Amino acid sequence: KQWYQRRVRAPRFRGKTTFPRPFHRLKEVLEQRPYLSNTLIAGFFCFAGDLTQQLLYNDKIKLGELATFTGMGLVFGPVGYAWYGRLDRWFPGTANLTIIRKLFLDELVWGPFFTFVIFGVLPYVETKDKEFAMKELERKFLPACLSSSFTQLFARSNVPVLCVDT
């Protein structure tokens, strides 16, 4: 067997956490306040991602765009947490059929919703031009949804599993 075809038993951790010492408090906060922590983390990543792309591709930082993407992260943090939590309650476990069901629902419901916000709402918020936002949505929505589905399918069928809990 190739190295990526071997099944490795995932270690089970009982009792003590495996987080390094500085992350103990972060882990506690994540467990105690999942909505708040997911909101702040998503807001931070949207802020950091937009700031990084602006530093790489723009001459100066556009604070309005930075605020828009940070706000989007602050909204999608709890919404995403609720959505994926609901998927886990509807389809508990990690069997192949369960994962396919979760992926199907994710691509059918969450993906188009998220894509609509990115290509429909954000252009409107940035430009206040409804026609421009509609043209962006018409031009990019379907290709983005289709490419997302094919990317997910490719990733889950071709990326080797390095660690399988058996």
C-alpha positions in Angstrom: 0.0 0.0 0.0 1.0 3.5 -0.6 1.8 5.8 2.4 -1.5 7.6 1.9 -3.6 4.4 1.7 -2.5 3.1 5.1 -5.1 3.5 7.9 -3.7 5.0 11.0 -5.5 4.6 14.2 -6.2 8.1 15.6 -5.1 8.4 19.3 -7.9 8.7 21.8 -7.3 11.4 24.4 -9.0 10.9 27.8 -8.9 13.3 30.6 -6.1 15.8 29.9 -6.3 18.1 26.9 -3.6 17.9 24.2 -3.6 21.7 23.7 -0.3 23.5 24.6 -0.4 25.4 27.9 -1.1 28.9 26.4 -4.2 27.5 24.6 -5.9 26.1 27.7 -7.9 29.3 28.4 -8.8 29.6 24.7 -10.2 26.1 24.7 -12.2 26.8 27.8 -13.7 29.9 26.2 -14.5 28.1 23.0 -16.3 25.4 25.0 -18.2 27.7 27.4 -19.2 30.4 24.9 -19.3 28.8 21.4 -21.5 31.4 19.7 -19.4 34.3 21.0 -16.1 32.7 20.3 -17.2 31.6 16.7 -18.4 35.1 16.1 -15.2 36.7 17.1 -13.0 34.2 15.3 -15.0 34.5 12.1 -14.9 38.3 12.4 -11.1 38.2 13.0 -10.5 35.9 10.0 -12.6 38.1 7.7 -10.8 41.2 8.9 -7.3 39.6 8.6 -8.1 38.1 5.1 -9.4 41.4 3.7 -6.6 43.4 5.3 -4.0 41.0 3.8 -5.5 41.2 0.3 -5.7 45.0 0.5 -2.0 45.2 1.6 -1.0 42.9 -1.3 -3.1 44.4 -4.1 -4.0 48.0 -3.1 -2.0 51.2 -2.6 -3.9 52.1 0.5 -6.3 50.4 2.9 -10.0 51.0 2.3 -11.6 51.1 5.8 -15.1 50.8 4.5 -14.3 47.5 2.7 -12.4 46.3 5.8 -15.4 47.1 8.0 -17.8 45.4 5.6 -15.9 42.1 5.5 -15.3 42.2 9.3 -19.1 42.7 9.8 -19.8 39.9 7.4 -17.6 37.6 9.5 -19.4 38.8 12.7 -22.7 37.8 11.1 -21.6 34.5 9.6 -19.8 33.3 12.7 -23.0 32.5 14.7 -25.0 31.6 11.6 -22.4 29.1 10.4 -22.1 27.7 13.9 -25.8 27.2 14.1 -26.0 25.7 10.6 -23.2 23.2 11.1 -24.4 22.3 14.6 -27.9 21.6 13.1 -26.3 19.4 10.4 -24.5 17.4 13.1 -27.8 17.0 15.1 -29.7 15.9 12.0 -27.0 13.6 10.8 -24.8 12.4 13.7 -21.7 10.4 13.0 -19.0 10.2 10.3 -20.1 7.3 8.1 -19.7 7.9 4.4 -23.4 8.1 3.8 -23.8 10.6 6.6 -20.9 12.8 5.2 -22.5 12.7 1.8 -25.9 13.8 3.2 -24.2 16.7 5.1 -22.2 17.7 2.0 -25.3 17.6 -0.1 -27.4 19.7 2.2 -24.4 22.1 2.7 -24.0 22.6 -1.0 -27.8 22.8 -1.6 -28.6 25.3 1.2 -25.6 27.0 2.8 -23.5 27.3 -0.3 -26.0 29.2 -2.4 -26.9 31.4 0.6 -23.3 32.3 1.3 -22.6 32.8 -2.4 -25.7 35.1 -2.7 -24.3 37.3 0.1 -20.8 37.5 -1.4 -21.9 38.3 -5.0 -25.3 40.0 -4.3 -25.3 41.8 -1.0 -21.6 42.8 -0.7 -21.5 44.6 -4.1 -24.7 46.5 -3.1 -23.2 47.4 0.3 -20.0 48.6 -1.3 -21.6 50.6 -4.2 -25.2 51.2 -3.2 -26.0 50.4 -6.9 -28.7 47.8 -7.1 -28.2 47.2 -10.9 -24.5 46.6 -10.5 -25.2 44.2 -7.6 -27.7 42.3 -9.7 -25.3 42.1 -12.7 -22.6 40.8 -10.4 -25.0 38.2 -9.0 -26.2 37.1 -12.4 -22.7 36.8 -13.8 -21.0 35.0 -10.8 -23.6 33.2 -8.8 -24.1 30.0 -10.9 -20.4 29.5 -11.8 -19.4 30.0 -8.1 -22.1 27.5 -6.9 -21.1 24.9 -9.5 -17.4 25.3 -8.9 -17.9 25.0 -5.2 -19.7 21.7 -5.6 -17.1 20.3 -7.9 -14.3 21.4 -5.7 -15.9 19.8 -2.6 -16.6 16.6 -4.6 -13.0 16.5 -5.9 -11.5 17.2 -2.5 -13.5 14.6 -0.7 -12.9 11.9 -3.3 -9.2 12.5 -4.2 -7.5 13.8 -1.1 -6.0 10.9 0.8 -7.1 10.1 4.3 -4.0 10.2 6.5 -5.7 9.5 9.8 -8.8 7.4 10.2 -10.4 6.8 13.6 -11.3 3.1 13.6 
